[in-house]
């Protein structure tokens, strides 16, 4: 049986692998990136953990610019907001 520490270590490594795969070469290599700390929006962009930041309205507008499935999601958001 896995100890809690080993289980947490495995989950943490799976998270690291998923972020590295998802962010690709946008991710900046830094020993702090996966330290468990949290980052401001600006710092997360600098580290390559995010492409940008904004409030929910900004994100909805940006998603609305994407073709296909995203537009349907935006329409659904607009219905929910009314």
VODRENVEX-683739 format. One record per atom (N, C-alpha, C): residue number from 1; x, y, z. Coordinates in nm, 4 decimals, always signed. Example, Ala and Ser with C-alpha at 12.3 -4.5 7.8 and 13.67 -1.06 7.14 Angstrom:
2
<atom><seq>1</seq><x>+1.3190</x><y>-0.5690</y><z>+0.7800</z></atom>
<atom><seq>1</seq><x>+1.2300</x><y>-0.4500</y><z>+0.7800</z></atom>
<atom><seq>1</seq><x>+1.3200</x><y>-0.3300</y><z>+0.7800</z></atom>
<atom><seq>2</seq><x>+1.2850</x><y>-0.2250</y><z>+0.7080</z></atom>
<atom><seq>2</seq><x>+1.3670</x><y>-0.1060</y><z>+0.7140</z></atom>
<atom><seq>2</seq><x>+1.2900</x><y>+0.0030</y><z>+0.7870</z></atom>
END
This chain:
82
<atom><seq>1</seq><x>+0.0840</x><y>-0.1174</y><z>+0.0000</z></atom>
<atom><seq>1</seq><x>+0.0000</x><y>+0.0000</y><z>+0.0000</z></atom>
<atom><seq>1</seq><x>+0.0893</x><y>+0.1249</y><z>+0.0000</z></atom>
<atom><seq>2</seq><x>+0.0475</x><y>+0.2235</y><z>-0.0758</z></atom>
<atom><seq>2</seq><x>+0.1232</x><y>+0.3478</y><z>-0.0821</z></atom>
<atom><seq>2</seq><x>+0.1024</x><y>+0.4305</y><z>+0.0444</z></atom>
<atom><seq>3</seq><x>+0.2092</x><y>+0.4843</y><z>+0.0943</z></atom>
<atom><seq>3</seq><x>+0.1946</x><y>+0.5775</y><z>+0.2049</z></atom>
<atom><seq>3</seq><x>+0.1376</x><y>+0.7077</y><z>+0.1503</z></atom>
<atom><seq>4</seq><x>+0.0833</x><y>+0.7877</y><z>+0.2366</z></atom>
<atom><seq>4</seq><x>+0.0259</x><y>+0.9155</y><z>+0.1923</z></atom>
<atom><seq>4</seq><x>+0.1314</x><y>+1.0022</y><z>+0.1242</z></atom>
<atom><seq>5</seq><x>+0.2521</x><y>+1.0041</y><z>+0.1799</z></atom>
<atom><seq>5</seq><x>+0.3584</x><y>+1.0867</y><z>+0.1224</z></atom>
<atom><seq>5</seq><x>+0.3927</x><y>+1.0410</y><z>-0.0183</z></atom>
<atom><seq>6</seq><x>+0.4049</x><y>+0.9091</y><z>-0.0372</z></atom>
<atom><seq>6</seq><x>+0.4367</x><y>+0.8569</y><z>-0.1706</z></atom>
<atom><seq>6</seq><x>+0.3229</x><y>+0.8863</y><z>-0.2670</z></atom>
<atom><seq>7</seq><x>+0.2009</x><y>+0.8743</y><z>-0.2201</z></atom>
<atom><seq>7</seq><x>+0.0856</x><y>+0.9037</y><z>-0.3050</z></atom>
<atom><seq>7</seq><x>+0.0863</x><y>+1.0511</y><z>-0.3463</z></atom>
<atom><seq>8</seq><x>+0.1096</x><y>+1.1407</y><z>-0.2508</z></atom>
<atom><seq>8</seq><x>+0.1166</x><y>+1.2834</y><z>-0.2830</z></atom>
<atom><seq>8</seq><x>+0.2305</x><y>+1.3124</y><z>-0.3799</z></atom>
<atom><seq>9</seq><x>+0.3445</x><y>+1.2471</y><z>-0.3593</z></atom>
<atom><seq>9</seq><x>+0.4579</x><y>+1.2668</y><z>-0.4507</z></atom>
<atom><seq>9</seq><x>+0.4227</x><y>+1.2220</y><z>-0.5924</z></atom>
<atom><seq>10</seq><x>+0.3515</x><y>+1.1106</y><z>-0.6050</z></atom>
<atom><seq>10</seq><x>+0.3116</x><y>+1.0619</y><z>-0.7378</z></atom>
<atom><seq>10</seq><x>+0.2129</x><y>+1.1583</y><z>-0.8036</z></atom>
<atom><seq>11</seq><x>+0.1174</x><y>+1.2058</y><z>-0.7273</z></atom>
<atom><seq>11</seq><x>+0.0188</x><y>+1.3011</y><z>-0.7805</z></atom>
<atom><seq>11</seq><x>+0.0893</x><y>+1.4298</y><z>-0.8227</z></atom>
<atom><seq>12</seq><x>+0.1821</x><y>+1.4772</y><z>-0.7411</z></atom>
<atom><seq>12</seq><x>+0.2565</x><y>+1.5983</y><z>-0.7737</z></atom>
<atom><seq>12</seq><x>+0.3356</x><y>+1.5793</y><z>-0.9029</z></atom>
<atom><seq>13</seq><x>+0.3995</x><y>+1.4644</y><z>-0.9192</z></atom>
<atom><seq>13</seq><x>+0.4770</x><y>+1.4388</y><z>-1.0404</z></atom>
<atom><seq>13</seq><x>+0.3860</x><y>+1.4305</y><z>-1.1633</z></atom>
<atom><seq>14</seq><x>+0.2686</x><y>+1.3690</y><z>-1.1470</z></atom>
<atom><seq>14</seq><x>+0.1735</x><y>+1.3630</y><z>-1.2588</z></atom>
<atom><seq>14</seq><x>+0.1290</x><y>+1.5043</y><z>-1.2974</z></atom>
<atom><seq>15</seq><x>+0.1071</x><y>+1.5898</y><z>-1.1978</z></atom>
<atom><seq>15</seq><x>+0.0712</x><y>+1.7283</y><z>-1.2239</z></atom>
<atom><seq>15</seq><x>+0.1830</x><y>+1.8001</y><z>-1.2993</z></atom>
<atom><seq>16</seq><x>+0.3057</x><y>+1.7831</y><z>-1.2533</z></atom>
<atom><seq>16</seq><x>+0.4210</x><y>+1.8457</y><z>-1.3187</z></atom>
<atom><seq>16</seq><x>+0.4303</x><y>+1.8001</y><z>-1.4640</z></atom>
<atom><seq>17</seq><x>+0.4180</x><y>+1.6703</y><z>-1.4862</z></atom>
<atom><seq>17</seq><x>+0.4259</x><y>+1.6169</y><z>-1.6223</z></atom>
<atom><seq>17</seq><x>+0.3159</x><y>+1.6746</y><z>-1.7112</z></atom>
<atom><seq>18</seq><x>+0.1937</x><y>+1.6845</y><z>-1.6571</z></atom>
<atom><seq>18</seq><x>+0.0809</x><y>+1.7374</y><z>-1.7349</z></atom>
<atom><seq>18</seq><x>+0.1027</x><y>+1.8847</y><z>-1.7697</z></atom>
<atom><seq>19</seq><x>+0.1519</x><y>+1.9626</y><z>-1.6747</z></atom>
<atom><seq>19</seq><x>+0.1768</x><y>+2.1049</y><z>-1.7013</z></atom>
<atom><seq>19</seq><x>+0.2869</x><y>+2.1202</y><z>-1.8053</z></atom>
<atom><seq>20</seq><x>+0.3945</x><y>+2.0446</y><z>-1.7898</z></atom>
<atom><seq>20</seq><x>+0.5044</x><y>+2.0535</y><z>-1.8863</z></atom>
<atom><seq>20</seq><x>+0.4582</x><y>+2.0150</y><z>-2.0266</z></atom>
<atom><seq>21</seq><x>+0.3780</x><y>+1.9109</y><z>-2.0344</z></atom>
<atom><seq>21</seq><x>+0.3278</x><y>+1.8680</y><z>-2.1654</z></atom>
<atom><seq>21</seq><x>+0.2326</x><y>+1.9727</y><z>-2.2226</z></atom>
<atom><seq>22</seq><x>+0.1453</x><y>+2.0248</y><z>-2.1398</z></atom>
<atom><seq>22</seq><x>+0.0469</x><y>+2.1217</y><z>-2.1866</z></atom>
<atom><seq>22</seq><x>+0.1053</x><y>+2.2567</y><z>-2.2231</z></atom>
<atom><seq>23</seq><x>+0.2045</x><y>+2.3026</y><z>-2.1475</z></atom>
<atom><seq>23</seq><x>+0.2634</x><y>+2.4343</y><z>-2.1718</z></atom>
<atom><seq>23</seq><x>+0.3770</x><y>+2.4296</y><z>-2.2725</z></atom>
<atom><seq>24</seq><x>+0.4413</x><y>+2.3132</y><z>-2.2879</z></atom>
<atom><seq>24</seq><x>+0.5475</x><y>+2.2987</y><z>-2.3863</z></atom>
<atom><seq>24</seq><x>+0.6602</x><y>+2.3977</y><z>-2.3648</z></atom>
<atom><seq>25</seq><x>+0.7068</x><y>+2.4562</y><z>-2.4741</z></atom>
<atom><seq>25</seq><x>+0.8219</x><y>+2.5471</y><z>-2.4649</z></atom>
<atom><seq>25</seq><x>+0.7847</x><y>+2.6851</y><z>-2.4100</z></atom>
<atom><seq>26</seq><x>+0.6569</x><y>+2.7073</y><z>-2.3795</z></atom>
<atom><seq>26</seq><x>+0.6169</x><y>+2.8345</y><z>-2.3171</z></atom>
<atom><seq>26</seq><x>+0.6567</x><y>+2.8392</y><z>-2.1699</z></atom>
<atom><seq>27</seq><x>+0.6759</x><y>+2.7210</y><z>-2.1097</z></atom>
<atom><seq>27</seq><x>+0.7088</x><y>+2.7111</y><z>-1.9678</z></atom>
<atom><seq>27</seq><x>+0.8556</x><y>+2.7450</y><z>-1.9447</z></atom>
<atom><seq>28</seq><x>+0.8820</x><y>+2.8375</y><z>-1.8546</z></atom>
<atom><seq>28</seq><x>+1.0188</x><y>+2.8741</y><z>-1.8197</z></atom>
<atom><seq>28</seq><x>+1.0689</x><y>+2.7782</y><z>-1.7122</z></atom>
<atom><seq>29</seq><x>+1.1880</x><y>+2.7255</y><z>-1.7310</z></atom>
<atom><seq>29</seq><x>+1.2455</x><y>+2.6352</y><z>-1.6313</z></atom>
<atom><seq>29</seq><x>+1.2927</x><y>+2.7163</y><z>-1.5112</z></atom>
<atom><seq>30</seq><x>+1.2385</x><y>+2.6860</y><z>-1.3975</z></atom>
<atom><seq>30</seq><x>+1.2752</x><y>+2.7529</y><z>-1.2741</z></atom>
<atom><seq>30</seq><x>+1.2495</x><y>+2.6555</y><z>-1.1590</z></atom>
<atom><seq>31</seq><x>+1.3382</x><y>+2.6496</y><z>-1.0615</z></atom>
<atom><seq>31</seq><x>+1.3162</x><y>+2.5574</y><z>-0.9500</z></atom>
<atom><seq>31</seq><x>+1.1914</x><y>+2.5920</y><z>-0.8693</z></atom>
<atom><seq>32</seq><x>+1.1447</x><y>+2.7161</y><z>-0.8765</z></atom>
<atom><seq>32</seq><x>+1.0276</x><y>+2.7566</y><z>-0.7991</z></atom>
<atom><seq>32</seq><x>+0.8944</x><y>+2.7198</y><z>-0.8637</z></atom>
<atom><seq>33</seq><x>+0.8947</x><y>+2.6936</y><z>-0.9929</z></atom>
<atom><seq>33</seq><x>+0.7683</x><y>+2.6750</y><z>-1.0649</z></atom>
<atom><seq>33</seq><x>+0.6811</x><y>+2.5680</y><z>-0.9992</z></atom>
<atom><seq>34</seq><x>+0.7382</x><y>+2.4566</y><z>-0.9621</z></atom>
<atom><seq>34</seq><x>+0.6599</x><y>+2.3464</y><z>-0.9056</z></atom>
<atom><seq>34</seq><x>+0.6859</x><y>+2.3278</y><z>-0.7565</z></atom>
<atom><seq>35</seq><x>+0.7156</x><y>+2.4370</y><z>-0.6888</z></atom>
<atom><seq>35</seq><x>+0.7485</x><y>+2.4310</y><z>-0.5464</z></atom>
<atom><seq>35</seq><x>+0.6256</x><y>+2.4213</y><z>-0.4569</z></atom>
<atom><seq>36</seq><x>+0.5074</x><y>+2.4450</y><z>-0.5140</z></atom>
<atom><seq>36</seq><x>+0.3861</x><y>+2.4487</y><z>-0.4333</z></atom>
<atom><seq>36</seq><x>+0.3437</x><y>+2.5910</y><z>-0.4013</z></atom>
<atom><seq>37</seq><x>+0.4280</x><y>+2.6863</y><z>-0.4377</z></atom>
<atom><seq>37</seq><x>+0.3915</x><y>+2.8263</y><z>-0.4171</z></atom>
<atom><seq>37</seq><x>+0.2827</x><y>+2.8650</y><z>-0.5172</z></atom>
<atom><seq>38</seq><x>+0.2164</x><y>+2.9752</y><z>-0.4925</z></atom>
<atom><seq>38</seq><x>+0.1203</x><y>+3.0260</y><z>-0.5900</z></atom>
<atom><seq>38</seq><x>+0.1692</x><y>+3.1602</y><z>-0.6391</z></atom>
<atom><seq>39</seq><x>+0.1187</x><y>+3.1996</y><z>-0.7562</z></atom>
<atom><seq>39</seq><x>+0.1730</x><y>+3.3151</y><z>-0.8264</z></atom>
<atom><seq>39</seq><x>+0.0631</x><y>+3.4152</y><z>-0.8593</z></atom>
<atom><seq>40</seq><x>+0.1015</x><y>+3.5406</y><z>-0.8689</z></atom>
<atom><seq>40</seq><x>+0.0096</x><y>+3.6415</y><z>-0.9212</z></atom>
<atom><seq>40</seq><x>-0.0098</x><y>+3.6139</y><z>-1.0699</z></atom>
<atom><seq>41</seq><x>-0.1093</x><y>+3.6753</y><z>-1.1281</z></atom>
<atom><seq>41</seq><x>-0.1312</x><y>+3.6583</y><z>-1.2715</z></atom>
<atom><seq>41</seq><x>-0.0105</x><y>+3.6999</y><z>-1.3524</z></atom>
<atom><seq>42</seq><x>+0.0470</x><y>+3.8147</y><z>-1.3188</z></atom>
<atom><seq>42</seq><x>+0.1626</x><y>+3.8647</y><z>-1.3940</z></atom>
<atom><seq>42</seq><x>+0.2810</x><y>+3.7691</y><z>-1.3819</z></atom>
<atom><seq>43</seq><x>+0.3084</x><y>+3.7205</y><z>-1.2616</z></atom>
<atom><seq>43</seq><x>+0.4212</x><y>+3.6295</y><z>-1.2420</z></atom>
<atom><seq>43</seq><x>+0.3968</x><y>+3.4967</y><z>-1.3127</z></atom>
<atom><seq>44</seq><x>+0.2728</x><y>+3.4481</y><z>-1.3132</z></atom>
<atom><seq>44</seq><x>+0.2440</x><y>+3.3218</y><z>-1.3813</z></atom>
<atom><seq>44</seq><x>+0.2651</x><y>+3.3349</y><z>-1.5319</z></atom>
<atom><seq>45</seq><x>+0.2373</x><y>+3.4517</y><z>-1.5880</z></atom>
<atom><seq>45</seq><x>+0.2646</x><y>+3.4758</y><z>-1.7301</z></atom>
<atom><seq>45</seq><x>+0.4160</x><y>+3.4768</y><z>-1.7530</z></atom>
<atom><seq>46</seq><x>+0.4902</x><y>+3.5451</y><z>-1.6656</z></atom>
<atom><seq>46</seq><x>+0.6359</x><y>+3.5490</y><z>-1.6782</z></atom>
<atom><seq>46</seq><x>+0.6975</x><y>+3.4090</y><z>-1.6730</z></atom>
<atom><seq>47</seq><x>+0.6414</x><y>+3.3217</y><z>-1.5897</z></atom>
<atom><seq>47</seq><x>+0.6934</x><y>+3.1859</y><z>-1.5752</z></atom>
<atom><seq>47</seq><x>+0.6448</x><y>+3.0920</y><z>-1.6859</z></atom>
<atom><seq>48</seq><x>+0.5514</x><y>+3.1396</y><z>-1.7672</z></atom>
<atom><seq>48</seq><x>+0.4986</x><y>+3.0562</y><z>-1.8741</z></atom>
<atom><seq>48</seq><x>+0.3880</x><y>+2.9632</y><z>-1.8294</z></atom>
<atom><seq>49</seq><x>+0.3339</x><y>+2.9870</y><z>-1.7105</z></atom>
<atom><seq>49</seq><x>+0.2244</x><y>+2.9038</y><z>-1.6607</z></atom>
<atom><seq>49</seq><x>+0.0894</x><y>+2.9480</y><z>-1.7163</z></atom>
<atom><seq>50</seq><x>+0.0827</x><y>+3.0682</y><z>-1.7684</z></atom>
<atom><seq>50</seq><x>-0.0403</x><y>+3.1223</y><z>-1.8266</z></atom>
<atom><seq>50</seq><x>-0.0026</x><y>+3.2093</y><z>-1.9458</z></atom>
<atom><seq>51</seq><x>-0.0961</x><y>+3.2254</y><z>-2.0380</z></atom>
<atom><seq>51</seq><x>-0.0729</x><y>+3.3088</y><z>-2.1548</z></atom>
<atom><seq>51</seq><x>-0.1115</x><y>+3.4538</y><z>-2.1287</z></atom>
<atom><seq>52</seq><x>-0.2004</x><y>+3.4756</y><z>-2.0338</z></atom>
<atom><seq>52</seq><x>-0.2479</x><y>+3.6088</y><z>-2.0020</z></atom>
<atom><seq>52</seq><x>-0.3418</x><y>+3.5998</y><z>-1.8839</z></atom>
<atom><seq>53</seq><x>-0.3965</x><y>+3.7138</y><z>-1.8441</z></atom>
<atom><seq>53</seq><x>-0.4913</x><y>+3.7129</y><z>-1.7340</z></atom>
<atom><seq>53</seq><x>-0.5927</x><y>+3.8237</y><z>-1.7524</z></atom>
<atom><seq>54</seq><x>-0.7066</x><y>+3.8057</y><z>-1.6902</z></atom>
<atom><seq>54</seq><x>-0.8135</x><y>+3.9037</y><z>-1.6988</z></atom>
<atom><seq>54</seq><x>-0.9336</x><y>+3.8559</y><z>-1.6210</z></atom>
<atom><seq>55</seq><x>-1.0372</x><y>+3.9364</y><z>-1.6156</z></atom>
<atom><seq>55</seq><x>-1.1572</x><y>+3.8970</y><z>-1.5432</z></atom>
<atom><seq>55</seq><x>-1.2451</x><y>+3.8084</y><z>-1.6318</z></atom>
<atom><seq>56</seq><x>-1.3559</x><y>+3.7638</y><z>-1.5782</z></atom>
<atom><seq>56</seq><x>-1.4437</x><y>+3.6709</y><z>-1.6502</z></atom>
<atom><seq>56</seq><x>-1.4960</x><y>+3.7319</y><z>-1.7807</z></atom>
<atom><seq>57</seq><x>-1.5266</x><y>+3.8613</y><z>-1.7808</z></atom>
<atom><seq>57</seq><x>-1.5753</x><y>+3.9256</y><z>-1.9034</z></atom>
<atom><seq>57</seq><x>-1.4680</x><y>+3.9259</y><z>-2.0113</z></atom>
<atom><seq>58</seq><x>-1.3442</x><y>+3.9534</y><z>-1.9733</z></atom>
<atom><seq>58</seq><x>-1.2337</x><y>+3.9521</y><z>-2.0695</z></atom>
<atom><seq>58</seq><x>-1.2177</x><y>+3.8129</y><z>-2.1297</z></atom>
<atom><seq>59</seq><x>-1.2180</x><y>+3.7119</y><z>-2.0445</z></atom>
<atom><seq>59</seq><x>-1.2016</x><y>+3.5742</y><z>-2.0926</z></atom>
<atom><seq>59</seq><x>-1.3164</x><y>+3.5370</y><z>-2.1858</z></atom>
<atom><seq>60</seq><x>-1.4390</x><y>+3.5739</y><z>-2.1506</z></atom>
<atom><seq>60</seq><x>-1.5538</x><y>+3.5435</y><z>-2.2359</z></atom>
<atom><seq>60</seq><x>-1.5398</x><y>+3.6102</y><z>-2.3725</z></atom>
<atom><seq>61</seq><x>-1.4927</x><y>+3.7353</y><z>-2.3743</z></atom>
<atom><seq>61</seq><x>-1.4724</x><y>+3.8038</y><z>-2.5022</z></atom>
<atom><seq>61</seq><x>-1.3646</x><y>+3.7353</y><z>-2.5845</z></atom>
<atom><seq>62</seq><x>-1.2552</x><y>+3.6937</y><z>-2.5201</z></atom>
<atom><seq>62</seq><x>-1.1464</x><y>+3.6268</y><z>-2.5919</z></atom>
<atom><seq>62</seq><x>-1.1912</x><y>+3.4917</y><z>-2.6454</z></atom>
<atom><seq>63</seq><x>-1.2656</x><y>+3.4174</y><z>-2.5673</z></atom>
<atom><seq>63</seq><x>-1.3161</x><y>+3.2877</y><z>-2.6123</z></atom>
<atom><seq>63</seq><x>-1.4092</x><y>+3.3090</y><z>-2.7310</z></atom>
<atom><seq>64</seq><x>-1.4872</x><y>+3.4159</y><z>-2.7264</z></atom>
<atom><seq>64</seq><x>-1.5807</x><y>+3.4448</y><z>-2.8346</z></atom>
<atom><seq>64</seq><x>-1.5131</x><y>+3.4701</y><z>-2.9674</z></atom>
<atom><seq>65</seq><x>-1.3854</x><y>+3.5050</y><z>-2.9652</z></atom>
<atom><seq>65</seq><x>-1.3116</x><y>+3.5281</y><z>-3.0888</z></atom>
<atom><seq>65</seq><x>-1.2670</x><y>+3.3972</y><z>-3.1541</z></atom>
<atom><seq>66</seq><x>-1.2741</x><y>+3.2863</y><z>-3.0808</z></atom>
<atom><seq>66</seq><x>-1.2292</x><y>+3.1572</y><z>-3.1325</z></atom>
<atom><seq>66</seq><x>-1.3411</x><y>+3.0941</y><z>-3.2163</z></atom>
<atom><seq>67</seq><x>-1.3061</x><y>+3.0193</y><z>-3.3187</z></atom>
<atom><seq>67</seq><x>-1.4079</x><y>+2.9554</y><z>-3.4024</z></atom>
<atom><seq>67</seq><x>-1.4685</x><y>+2.8323</y><z>-3.3358</z></atom>
<atom><seq>68</seq><x>-1.5829</x><y>+2.7923</y><z>-3.3866</z></atom>
<atom><seq>68</seq><x>-1.6397</x><y>+2.6618</y><z>-3.3537</z></atom>
<atom><seq>68</seq><x>-1.6963</x><y>+2.6490</y><z>-3.2144</z></atom>
<atom><seq>69</seq><x>-1.6558</x><y>+2.5436</y><z>-3.1477</z></atom>
<atom><seq>69</seq><x>-1.7122</x><y>+2.5040</y><z>-3.0199</z></atom>
<atom><seq>69</seq><x>-1.7097</x><y>+2.6169</y><z>-2.9162</z></atom>
<atom><seq>70</seq><x>-1.6058</x><y>+2.6989</y><z>-2.9172</z></atom>
<atom><seq>70</seq><x>-1.5946</x><y>+2.8050</y><z>-2.8186</z></atom>
<atom><seq>70</seq><x>-1.7083</x><y>+2.9054</y><z>-2.8302</z></atom>
<atom><seq>71</seq><x>-1.7535</x><y>+2.9334</y><z>-2.9524</z></atom>
<atom><seq>71</seq><x>-1.8637</x><y>+3.0275</y><z>-2.9693</z></atom>
<atom><seq>71</seq><x>-1.9911</x><y>+2.9758</y><z>-2.9049</z></atom>
<atom><seq>72</seq><x>-2.0154</x><y>+2.8473</y><z>-2.9162</z></atom>
<atom><seq>72</seq><x>-2.1330</x><y>+2.7909</y><z>-2.8513</z></atom>
<atom><seq>72</seq><x>-2.1206</x><y>+2.8052</y><z>-2.7000</z></atom>
<atom><seq>73</seq><x>-2.0011</x><y>+2.7870</y><z>-2.6459</z></atom>
<atom><seq>73</seq><x>-1.9805</x><y>+2.8042</y><z>-2.5024</z></atom>
<atom><seq>73</seq><x>-2.0090</x><y>+2.9479</y><z>-2.4621</z></atom>
<atom><seq>74</seq><x>-1.9656</x><y>+3.0433</y><z>-2.5427</z></atom>
<atom><seq>74</seq><x>-1.9887</x><y>+3.1832</y><z>-2.5122</z></atom>
<atom><seq>74</seq><x>-2.1382</x><y>+3.2132</y><z>-2.5132</z></atom>
<atom><seq>75</seq><x>-2.2116</x><y>+3.1615</y><z>-2.6103</z></atom>
<atom><seq>75</seq><x>-2.3557</x><y>+3.1834</y><z>-2.6148</z></atom>
<atom><seq>75</seq><x>-2.4205</x><y>+3.1272</y><z>-2.4889</z></atom>
<atom><seq>76</seq><x>-2.3743</x><y>+3.0107</y><z>-2.4448</z></atom>
<atom><seq>76</seq><x>-2.4275</x><y>+2.9503</y><z>-2.3237</z></atom>
<atom><seq>76</seq><x>-2.3993</x><y>+3.0403</y><z>-2.2035</z></atom>
<atom><seq>77</seq><x>-2.2792</x><y>+3.0976</y><z>-2.1959</z></atom>
<atom><seq>77</seq><x>-2.2453</x><y>+3.1890</y><z>-2.0871</z></atom>
<atom><seq>77</seq><x>-2.3378</x><y>+3.3103</y><z>-2.0883</z></atom>
<atom><seq>78</seq><x>-2.3634</x><y>+3.3650</y><z>-2.2062</z></atom>
<atom><seq>78</seq><x>-2.4496</x><y>+3.4833</y><z>-2.2151</z></atom>
<atom><seq>78</seq><x>-2.5906</x><y>+3.4516</y><z>-2.1652</z></atom>
<atom><seq>79</seq><x>-2.6410</x><y>+3.3332</y><z>-2.1982</z></atom>
<atom><seq>79</seq><x>-2.7737</x><y>+3.2935</y><z>-2.1520</z></atom>
<atom><seq>79</seq><x>-2.7736</x><y>+3.2841</y><z>-1.9995</z></atom>
<atom><seq>80</seq><x>-2.6693</x><y>+3.2243</y><z>-1.9429</z></atom>
<atom><seq>80</seq><x>-2.6631</x><y>+3.2093</y><z>-1.7979</z></atom>
<atom><seq>80</seq><x>-2.6522</x><y>+3.3433</y><z>-1.7261</z></atom>
<atom><seq>81</seq><x>-2.5898</x><y>+3.4416</y><z>-1.7902</z></atom>
<atom><seq>81</seq><x>-2.5699</x><y>+3.5718</y><z>-1.7264</z></atom>
<atom><seq>81</seq><x>-2.6973</x><y>+3.6546</y><z>-1.7255</z></atom>
<atom><seq>82</seq><x>-2.7912</x><y>+3.6273</y><z>-1.8149</z></atom>
<atom><seq>82</seq><x>-2.9133</x><y>+3.7105</y><z>-1.8254</z></atom>
<atom><seq>82</seq><x>-3.0065</x><y>+3.6920</y><z>-1.7078</z></atom>
END
